[in-house]
């Protein structure tokens, strides 16, 4: 399980470092990374992260390919 979380965190970090991603989206991605790294129960962390990613995917400033990457991360989280 930790390796799956790490791959999700890596994917989020790549998005956060992407220069084409708007600053407000980067801040939300950073918050999601913090949520997944917290010490609370795994199911609670996943649920909160899914909510945060859903908010990000609904942002009108998001480019289509970035939205697709967010959805891929959501799919990875839902498999956990």
C-alpha positions as CSV (number, residue, x, y, z in Angstrom):
1,X,0.0,0.0,0.0
2,X,2.7,2.6,0.8
3,X,4.3,2.2,-2.7
4,X,0.9,3.0,-4.2
5,X,0.5,6.1,-2.1
6,X,4.1,7.1,-3.1
7,X,3.3,6.7,-6.8
8,X,0.3,9.0,-6.3
9,X,2.4,11.5,-4.4
10,X,5.0,11.4,-7.2
11,X,2.3,12.1,-9.8
12,X,0.9,15.0,-7.7
13,X,4.5,16.4,-7.3
14,X,5.0,16.3,-11.0
15,X,1.8,18.3,-11.5
16,X,2.8,20.8,-8.9
17,X,6.2,21.4,-10.6
18,X,4.6,21.8,-14.0
19,X,5.1,25.4,-15.1
20,X,1.9,25.4,-17.1
21,X,-0.2,24.8,-14.1
22,X,-1.7,28.0,-12.5
23,X,-0.5,29.0,-9.1
24,X,-3.9,28.5,-7.4
25,X,-4.0,24.9,-8.7
26,X,-0.5,24.3,-7.4
27,X,-1.5,25.4,-4.0
28,X,-4.5,23.0,-4.0
29,X,-2.2,20.2,-5.2
30,X,0.2,21.0,-2.3
31,X,-2.7,20.8,0.1
32,X,-3.7,17.4,-1.3
33,X,-0.2,16.1,-0.9
34,X,-0.3,17.3,2.7
35,X,-3.6,15.5,3.2
36,X,-2.2,12.2,1.9
37,X,1.0,12.5,4.0
38,X,-0.9,13.2,7.2
39,X,-1.1,10.7,10.1
40,X,-4.8,10.1,10.0
41,X,-6.5,6.9,9.0
42,X,-5.9,5.9,5.3
43,X,-9.5,5.8,4.3
44,X,-10.0,9.3,5.7
45,X,-7.0,10.7,3.9
46,X,-8.1,9.1,0.6
47,X,-11.6,10.5,0.9
48,X,-10.4,14.0,1.7
49,X,-7.8,13.9,-1.2
50,X,-10.6,12.7,-3.6
51,X,-12.7,15.7,-2.6
52,X,-9.8,18.1,-3.0
53,X,-8.9,16.6,-6.5
54,X,-12.5,16.9,-7.5
55,X,-12.4,20.6,-6.7
56,X,-9.2,21.0,-8.7
57,X,-10.7,19.1,-11.7
58,X,-13.7,21.5,-11.7
59,X,-11.5,24.6,-12.0
60,X,-12.0,26.5,-15.2
61,X,-8.4,27.6,-15.4
62,X,-7.2,24.1,-15.7
63,X,-5.9,22.9,-19.1
64,X,-7.5,19.8,-20.6
65,X,-4.3,17.6,-20.3
66,X,-3.8,18.6,-16.7
67,X,-7.4,17.7,-15.9
68,X,-6.8,14.3,-17.5
69,X,-3.8,13.8,-15.3
70,X,-5.9,14.7,-12.2
71,X,-8.6,12.2,-13.3
72,X,-5.9,9.5,-13.6
73,X,-4.7,10.3,-10.1
74,X,-8.3,10.1,-8.9
75,X,-8.6,6.6,-10.5
76,X,-5.4,5.5,-8.7
77,X,-6.8,6.7,-5.4
78,X,-10.2,5.0,-6.0
79,X,-8.4,1.7,-6.5
80,X,-7.0,1.9,-3.0
